Amino acid sequence: MGNLNRSAGILAMAATAFLWSIAGLFIKVIDWNPIAIAGMRSLIASAVIFMYLKHPDFHFSFPQIAAAVANAVTMLLFVCANKTTTAANAILLQYCAPVFTVFIGAVLLKEKTHVENFIALPLLLAGMVIMFFDRLGGGRLLGNVFGLMSAVTFSLYFVFMRMQKDGSPLESNLLSHWLTAGICIVISLFLPLPQVTVQSLGAIAVLGVVQIGISSILFSIAIKRISAVQANLIAVIEPVFNPVWVFFIIGEAPGVLTLVGGGIIISAVTAASIITARRTA
């Protein structure tokens, strides 16, 4: 029963990461400001999650609120990063999160930090430095900073969601989308109205229903059955596919330094996560 439960968690996390990977593409094809995209996406996603839960259990514990805030900030930063740097930079920098998760988890979850994580950390830093030197003009430096900041908040989100493994973590996602939508609606009042087209409406619907709504449900199923480290390892599917969709559909190619730095980051994260997962098993 335990193996079956874990297998279900692995499959749910793999499906989650695959759905997450389409974010860069659909964000790129919507000609709206990042605030409007993040707000509308979360508003639609919250409706999907609410219909799934039917009777959400809000107890407003620290992990429930903290996960909601961390996810809301992550979504805002990630959308801003995708609009100000390449999709590859945005997602690869965010995937420094697994190693950050280990160190944050050591403090908050009392999980032991192992030697492979200390080895991976300088490799991550090296990968980030290389990526930050990749065509920094046109506001790309700011986008890279947004991507790196989202890695920190994303790691906090994983840890706080894992704290709720014996409860119902999906409520945190619902709260985070209400929070994001509320903040974005208020800010949007002071920004120009976005141009509404069939393409933008279709793309935002896919982002809200599929990329965020359904993936949130799958993630809540996964995180109750596998560890935060295992979830991060499987989530490496996302940074592999994210820039691929963008390249093939709209032709945005990552730079050489992005590929080199991103390769170092993914290799370090994957190797450290595999070693940790095997030790845990």
Buried (B, 14 or more C-beta within 10 A) or exposed (E): EEEEEBEBBBBBBBBBBBBBBBBBBBBBBBEBBBBBBBBBBBBBBBBBBBEBBEEEEEEEBEBBBBBBBBBBBBBBBBBBBBBBBBBBBBBBBBBBBBBBBBBBBBEBBEBEBBEBBEBBBEBBBBBBEBBBEBBEEEEBBBBBBBBBBBBBBBBBBBBBBBBBBEBBBBBBBBBBBBBBBBBBBEBBEEEEEBEEEEEBEEBBBBBBBBBBBBBBBBBBBBBBBBBBBBBBBBBBBBBBBBBBBBBEBEEBEBBEBBBBBBEBBBBBBBBBBBBBBEEEE
